[in-house]
């Protein structure tokens, strides 16, 4: 037989020929040797020994059936070994009756004895090796190497097939993550981290033996499962926790589960997976719970919060944050006299519309963004004061709120001085409001910052006075120029005479401290009359004016002060 020539750089595939008849081994060796490297075994036992030692080198096995420790036993051994199952087997036989049994044992093809057409045998072997190599490459692409679970992309594809096979089955998506897995790898090494992941892998494989579903592996330590619905996942969690503890002992590794129950099969699987993982991640800093169930309303709120945070920098650059002004009125004379204003912030977003300050102020405080927003407000307020001075020849005092975060900013006072001086504004017209609660949290630091602010010529207002638990200590220890009565106290006077007595007492205390008293949230004629009668200096609230945009505030200036 004339075989084709091989390039020096072409690596020959290796074939293992297993037959107890020497003549058959030699015939096959002669047929194959020009195209392949050929190894030979005399019986099934020798074949298994060679396979276990050389499984990475062998590309295909040609197997006789009838011999000591016959071919069927070899096929049974192969089924128990994951590595050997990767090697294609072709059975050489003249007995057609044995073919069905061999098929059930996982054989891939048959070659008829006697070997009459060598070219056909070589062609079939080459084709079988190609098919297995293609399948092996696909398997490597679609599966995560350590666990052998589907990667994210193929998990989504097989999830869709799972839906097609079981369209009426109620299904859940589950995400399982190891808490602080990156830290575990850093502290104990990657091999240790792999042990944890393999413990989870083994448990999930066992669980899915009794449950219809598939498993994927996403990222460093997250497993994703798409399986038939269960009412509770406590048992799964306990099994996983137990298997991890058996491997790592008392190191204290924990996991979290996110569950998206009753998945709508028409939904994009990527969206379902993201929501499930987000549900699991919601437990990252919660040490009281291990399992979280997806909640549509809660998830929508979480996504909205993330969108607000992500939109912050763009909103700042595009000046979507607008300064509004709450006019303040002196009420000593016969008529209320417009004298100044408190600066408020509003977010007018092209995407979200009007965003309530109560929604984003606390959010930005929690995420460390409030400092940037406060600097923007402080600078804008000074800029507008400078513009009004040039435009109207008037100095309109403004009060700007400082957040708790600002107190700890080393350059706070220097920044404010720069903003004000660059707009030619006297420091005494630029007031800074500090909430009473900020003082309660860190009195020593706040007093230090307030003294620095006042020594620089700015006035300090205690905001929301009466809302905290240490109001009188605040008056004793904290230097201030203006005392603002909390709006909730003003609103409560309608329901209680005792509240009115408290308000009188606060006004008298403020006078004793030689401070200006300002009442917030004045909404009715009765509020106004009571405060005026009892000596309050300044009021603000809807009774006299709502918060005004820049354009409307300038109209007020032109109407009342020009």
C-alpha positions, 0 to 999 in steps of 0.5 A, spaced: 500 500 500 502 506 498 501 511 503 502 519 503 508 522 504 508 526 511 512 533 512 517 533 517 513 538 521 507 534 521 506 530 528 503 523 527 497 521 531 498 515 535 493 509 535 493 503 540 492 496 537 489 491 542 488 484 539 490 477 542 492 475 535 499 477 533 498 476 526 492 481 526 496 486 530 501 486 525 496 486 519 493 493 522 500 495 524 502 495 517 496 498 514 497 504 519 504 505 520 505 510 514 500 514 517 500 513 524 504 511 530 502 505 532 502 502 539 500 494 541 497 490 546 496 483 547 489 483 551 485 488 555 489 488 561 495 490 557 491 495 554 488 499 560 495 499 563 498 503 557 492 507 556 492 509 564 500 511 563 499 514 556 492 517 555 495 523 553 499 521 547 493 516 544 489 519 539 484 512 538 484 505 540 482 499 535 480 494 539 478 486 538 472 484 542 474 476 543 480 475 547 482 474 554 480 480 559 476 482 552 474 488 549 467 489 553 471 489 559 475 494 557 469 499 554 466 498 561 473 500 564 473 506 560 466 508 562 468 509 569 474 514 567 473 521 565 480 521 561 479 515 557 472 517 555 476 523 551 479 517 547 475 514 541 474 507 540 473 503 534 471 495 535 474 490 530 469 484 529 466 480 524 460 478 529 455 483 527 451 480 533 456 484 538 455 491 535 449 493 539 452 491 546 458 495 544 454 501 542 451 501 549 458 501 552 460 507 548 464 504 542 464 510 536 465 505 530 466 498 527 471 496 522 470 489 519 474 483 520 478 481 515 481 487 513 480 487 506 480 495 504 486 498 508 485 505 505 477 505 508 480 503 515 485 509 515 480 514 512 475 512 518 480 512 523 482 519 521 475 522 520 474 519 527 480 523 530 478 529 527 471 529 530 473 527 537 478 533 536 473 538 534 468 536 540 474 536 545 476 543 542 468 545 543 468 542 550 474 546 552 471 553 549 464 551 552 467 549 559 470 552 565 477 549 566 477 547 573 470 545 575 468 543 568 462 547 568 459 551 562 462 558 562 457 564 562 456 564 554 454 557 553 450 556 560 446 561 557 445 557 550 444 551 554 439 554 559 435 556 552 435 548 550 433 546 557 427 551 556 425 547 550 426 540 553 422 542 559 417 548 557 412 546 562 417 546 568 417 551 573 425 553 574 429 558 578 436 561 577 441 561 583 447 564 584 452 562 589 458 566 591 464 565 596 464 571 600 471 575 600 474 570 595 479 574 592 482 575 600 482 568 601 486 567 595 491 572 597 491 569 604 492 562 603 494 561 595 490 559 589 491 552 590 487 553 597 482 557 593 481 551 588 480 546 593 474 551 596 471 551 589 472 544 587 468 542 594 462 546 591 463 543 584 462 536 587 456 538 592 453 541 586 454 535 581 451 530 587 445 535 588 443 535 580 443 527 580 436 528 583 434 534 580 433 537 573 438 542 571 445 545 569 450 549 572 455 554 570 461 558 572 462 565 572 468 569 574 472 567 580 468 564 585 460 565 582 456 559 580 450 559 576 444 554 576 438 553 572 434 548 575 427 546 577 423 550 582 424 549 589 421 552 595 427 552 599 434 553 598 436 552 606 438 544 604 442 546 598 446 552 603 447 547 608 450 542 604 455 547 600 457 550 607 458 543 610 462 540 604 467 547 604 468 546 612 470 539 611 475 541 606 478 547 609 476 546 617 475 552 621 478 557 617 471 561 617 469 561 609 462 563 608 458 563 601 451 567 599 446 565 595 441 569 590 435 566 588 431 568 582 424 564 582 419 562 577 424 565 571 420 567 565 422 563 559 421 569 554 426 573 558 433 574 556 437 569 560 443 575 561 438 579 564 436 573 569 443 572 571 445 579 572 439 580 577 440 573 580 448 575 581 445 582 584 441 579 589 446 574 591 451 581 592 446 584 596 448 580 602 455 582 601 455 586 607 450 582 611 452 577 616 445 575 618 443 572 612 446 567 607 440 567 602 436 572 598 430 572 594 429 576 588 424 582 589 422 586 583 421 592 587 427 592 591 431 590 585 428 596 581 430 601 587 437 598 587 438 599 579 435 606 580 440 607 585 446 605 581 444 609 575 444 615 579 451 614 582 453 612 575 450 619 572 453 623 578 459 625 574 456 627 567 450 631 571 456 635 575 459 636 568 453 638 565 450 642 570 444 638 571 444 640 579 441 647 579 441 652 585 434 654 588 433 659 593 429 659 599 427 666 601 428 669 608 424 674 611 425 679 617 419 679 621 420 685 626 417 690 622 409 691 620 411 687 614 416 681 612 422 684 609 426 680 604 433 680 607 437 673 604 436 666 602 438 659 604 441 655 598 438 649 596 440 644 591 435 640 585 437 635 580 434 636 574 436 630 570 434 629 562 434 622 564 430 621 570 427 628 571 426 631 577 430 627 582 428 629 590 434 631 594 431 626 599 433 621 594 440 623 592 443 627 598 444 621 603 446 616 597 451 621 595 453 621 602 454 614 603 458 613 596 463 619 598 460 623 592 457 629 597 464 632 597 464 634 590 457 636 590 458 641 596 464 644 592 460 645 586 454 648 590 459 653 595 462 655 588 456 656 585 453 660 590 459 665 591 459 666 583 451 668 583 452 673 589 458 676 585 453 677 579 448 680 583 453 685 586 455 687 579 448 686 576 444 690 581 449 693 586 446 689 592 449 684 596 444 678 597 447 674 603 446 666 602 446 661 607 449 654 604 449 647 608 455 643 609 455 636 610 458 632 615 463 630 610 465 637 609 467 637 616 473 632 615 476 636 609 482 639 610 482 644 605 474 646 606 475 653 609 481 655 604 476 653 598 470 657 601 475 663 602 477 662 595 470 661 592 468 668 596 474 672 594 474 670 587 467 673 586 469 680 591 464 678 596 465 680 604 466 673 608 460 676 613 455 675 607 456 668 606 453 664 611 455 656 613 449 652 616 451 646 620 446 641 622 446 639 630 447 632 628 453 633 625 456 636 632 453 630 636 457 625 632 464 629 633 463 635 637 471 636 638 472 636 630 466 640 629 468 645 634 475 646 631 472 647 624 467 652 626 472 656 630 476 656 624 470 658 619 468 664 624 475 666 625 475 667 617 469 672 618 464 667 616 457 666 620 455 659 622 448 657 623 446 651 627 441 648 622 435 643 624 436 645 632 431 641 636 431 635 632 437 632 636 438 629 643 443 634 645 440 640 643 442 644 650 449 641 650 450 644 642 448 651 645 453 651 650 459 648 647 458 650 639 460 657 637 454 660 632 451 666 630 444 664 627 440 658 631 435 655 626 429 652 629 427 645 626 421 645 621 418 639 624 417 643 631 414 649 627 409 644 624 408 640 630 405 647 634 398 646 631 397 639 635 400 641 642 401 647 646 407 644 649 410 645 643 409 652 643 412 653 649 418 649 647 419 654 641 418 660 646 424 657 650 428 656 644 427 663 642 429 666 649 435 661 649 437 664 642 437 671 645 441 669 651 446 667 646 446 673 642 444 669 636 439 671 630 433 666 631 430 663 624 424 659 624 424 654 618 417 651 615 413 657 616 407 655 612 401 658 615 398 665 618 398 662 625 405 660 624 407 667 622 403 670 627 406 666 633 413 667 631 412 674 630 409 675 637 414 671 641 420 675 638 423 670 632 427 674 628 427 671 621 422 666 618 422 662 611 417 657 608 411 656 604 407 662 607 411 667 604 415 664 599 416 657 596 424 655 594 425 659 587 429 657 581 435 662 579 430 666 574 424 667 579 429 669 585 432 674 581 425 677 579 424 677 587 430 681 587 428 686 582 421 686 585 422 687 593 429 690 593 430 695 587 
